[in-house]
Amino acid sequence: MLAIWGGKLMSLFEIKNLSKTYSSGIISRVNTNAVKNVSFELKEGQLIALVGESGSGKSTIAKMLLKLEKPSSGEIELNGQSIFDYDAKDYYKQVQVIFQDPYSSINYFYKIDRVLEQALKLRNAELTTDEKEKLIKEALSKVGIDANEILGRYPHQLSGGQLQRFLIARILLIKPKIVIADEITSMIDASSRAGILNLLLDLRDNEGLTVVFITHDIGQAQYIADDIIVLKEGDLVESGKVNDVLTNPQHQYTKELLSCVPSLYTKWDLEN
């Protein structure tokens, strides 16, 4: 499932010296540096976590990766080509997103069937009604949803966990190379979170999806990611293999984030 060249995984995204500055004010201009000279690579089949508290720049990076914001400076390349040289349809066939709030990601006036049918249009294939039905049912089955239970329903008739799984099924129909998952567990109940995380891992392993996982929860990053990037106020302060970074953090900010995660050790364990 992975693209390999010379024994190494090939890069999909290359982010080079990426910065984003916002300006506000009319009489007196105020500049806010949301992202400051950030560089990293995303290789095919990799699951990388961008971690930081609110205002760290992780969602701003996501917006730039999705072409929703233009960088103030720096470059973002997909397969060696600037993402801004791709036309929209070609780009979004390769890069898709799962947003934080599943309830605001779907038009409430339409049944959810329409969302899946629209997704199939990006595949550039002439499909019969039976073929479409088969693909939709297969995608829903892969995310643990019984098609007979949700097709024909409106978004408000589904739970938050069901909606997030449904949106992942939509992505499977499009078959992108890269999925950007932006705080996808923060708006669903605790009982659904582990299921969504395990689903992402399964899709990475079995469908070859490459994932940018954005979270403020360093515990979730440790559970799901291969590699981690720690961001603070727009700066990349630490990065590397997730277990290396989190078992031996070098930056004080990473240590502070880890201190917020409940320890698996008891006081007795530490003293003995």
N, C-alpha and C positions, 0 to 999 in steps of 0.2 A: 504493500500500500504506500510505501514511502519512496520519494525520489532520491536516488543515491548516485553521486558522481565521484569516481575515484575513491570509493569507500567512505565518503562523508555525506551526511544529509545536506541536500541543497537548500539554500536560503529562499524563502518566499518574500517576506518583508525585510527590507533593509532601511532602518531609520538612522539618519545621519545628521548629527548636530541640530536636532529639532528644537525650535523655540517658538513660543507664542506669547505675544504681548498684547494686552487689551488697553485701550485708551478710553478715558471718560472725562467728563467735564467740558464746559463751553468756554468759560473765561480763563480758568486755570486747568490745564490738561494734567491728568494723573495717569501714569502708566503702571499697569500691574503685570508682572512677569509670571504668567501662569505655568509655563514650561520653559526650562533653561538648559539649552544645549544638551539634549538627551540623545543618546545613541544606543541602539541595540539591534539584534537580528532575530528573526523568527524563522525557524527551519520547519520543513514539512514534517507533519506528525508530532510536532512539539506542543506541549501545553504549558504556556508561560503565564505567570501571575504578575499583575501590576498591583502593588500593595501600597496603601498609604491612607492617612486620615482625610477627612474632607478638606479640600483646598490644596491637596498634594500635587494635583496636575494629572491624575490618572484618567479622569473622564475627558479632560481636554485632549489628551493624547488619543483617546478613543474617537473623539469627534474628528480629529485630523486624519486618523486612519480610515474613517468612513467618508472622507471628503465633505464633511459637514462644516468644517472650518479649514481655512488655509493657514499654513504655517507663516509666522513672521519671518523666519529664516530656517534654513536646513532643508533636507530632502527626505521624501518617503518613496521608496521604489518597491514595486511588485514585479517579481521576475525580471529584475534589472531595468525596469522602465518606470519613469515617474508616474505616480498614480493619477496625476492631473492630465496626463496624455491619453488616458483611457476614456472612451465614451461611457456614459453612465450604465447602459445595459450590460456591456461587456465586463465592467468593473464589478457590478453588484451580482453578477453571476458567479464571481470568484470570491467575493467578500460579503458576508452577511453578519447581522447583529441580532442578539437577543437583548432586549432592553430590560431595565430594572423593574418597571411596572407593567406587568402583562395586561392589566385592564385598560391601559391607555395605548396599547400597541395595536388594537384592532378596532375597526369601525363597528360601533354597536348597532348600526341600522341594518347590518347584513348578517345572515347566518354564517357560521364558521366555514361551511363548505366552500363558500365563495373565495375565502382567503387561500385555501388549498388549490383551488382551480386556477387562481391568478398566479400562484407560485409555479405551477406547471408550465405556464406560458413562457417562462424564462429558459426552459430547456431546449427551445428551438426544435421541437419535434412535433410532427403531426400525429396525434394520438386519438384513438377511437374512444368512445364513451366507456367501453369495457376496460380498455387499457388504463384510462385515467382512474377509474374506480379501483382497479387492482393496485396501482401505485400508491394511491391515497391510503388504502387499507394496510398495505405493507409498511408505509411510513409510520402510521399511527401505532401499528403493532410493535415496531421497533422501540417506541418510546413508552410502551406499556399501557396503551389506550385501546379499548374495544371500540372500533368504529361505530358499531350499532348503538353505543351508549351516548355518543356526542354528535354524530352527523345529523344535520337538520335542526340543531339548537343554536341559540344566540349566545354571544360571549358571556353575558351576565348570568347565564344558566350553568356556567362552569366555575369550579373553584380556582383559586390562584395557582395551585399546583398543577391542576389539569391544563390551565391556560399556558403555563410555561412549557409543559410537555408538548402541548399542541403546537406552540411556536417553534419548538425544536423539530417536530415532525415536518412543519412547513419548510424548514431549512433543508431537511433531508431530501425533499422533493426538488429543490433547486440544485442540490449537490455542489455547494461552493467548496473552495479549497480551505478557506479561513473563516472562522466564526469568532466574533468579538462578543463576549458574554459580560455585560456591564452590570455588576451588582445583582445578578439574577436571582439570588436567594433572599434578598433583603425585604421583599414585599410579600413573601409567602410564609405560611406557618412552619414552625420548627419541625414538625413531623414530615414535611415534604422536602426539606432542604437536603437531607442526606440522599434521598432518592434522585434529586436533580443532579447533585454532584456525581453520584455513581453513574448516572446516565451519560454525563459528559465524558467520563472516563471510558465508558463502554464504547461510545461513538468514536472517540479518539483511537481506541485499540482496534475496533472492528470495521469502522467506516473510513478510517484514515483522516479524520478531521483534524485540522490544526486550530488550536484555540488560544485566544488572548483572554484570560480570565481576570477581570477587574474586581477588586474587593478591598474593603477596609478591614476585613477579618483575616488576620495573619494565620489563624488556626485553619481556616478553610483553604488558604493557599498552601499550607504545609500538607494538607490531606490530598489535594488534587494535582498540584503542579509538578512539573519536571524542573523548571527553572523559575527564579523569582527576581523581580526588580522592585526595590524599595524606593519610594518617592517621598520627598519632604519639601513642601513649598516650592514645587516645580523642579527641584534638583534630584537627580539620580544619585542616591547616597550609598547604595550597596546592591550588588547583583551577583548571581551565580546559581549553581545547583541548589535546589531548595533545601536539601538536608545539610549541605555544607554551610549555607548562610545561617540557617536557623539553629543549628547545633553549635555554631561558633561565630556568632555575630561580631562584626568588627566596628560597626557604627553605633553610637549611643542611641540614635533614634530607633534603630532596629531592636535594640535591647529594651527600649521603652515600650515598643509595640508588643514584644514578647511577654513583658511583665503584666500585660493586660489579659493574657490568656490563662485561664485557670490551670494550675499545675496538676499533672497526673500523680505527683509524688506527695505523700503526707509528710508532716513534720517528723514523724518517726523515721521515715525513709531517709530524710536528709541528715538526721542526727546519727544514723547508724550506717 
